[in-house]
């Protein structure tokens, strides 16, 4: 993340300024699913035994809105393109996007 040119980006600390319904719906419009925005690494995911349940898009949305830890981070939007999460593949795609654009 440190090697990315993120000057001029707006950062939101979702722990102190939770994501709003409209913001989440905007992210959904770009990503195509709430599941893609949902973090299975959240401690509550295991403690609530969510891994043993079958969740649908409404469930993912409600969990993300109920606790900031359920939102996969970072979420970066550049020119209406969304990059979700910190896995190596996603960060590489983001770096390549910056190189091309």
Buried (B, 14 or more C-beta within 10 A) or exposed (E): EEEBEBEEEEEEEBEEEBBEEEBBEBBBEBBEEBBBBBBEEBEEBEEBEBEEEEBEEEBBBEBBBEBBBBBBBBBBBEEEEBBBBEEEEBBEEBBEBEEEE
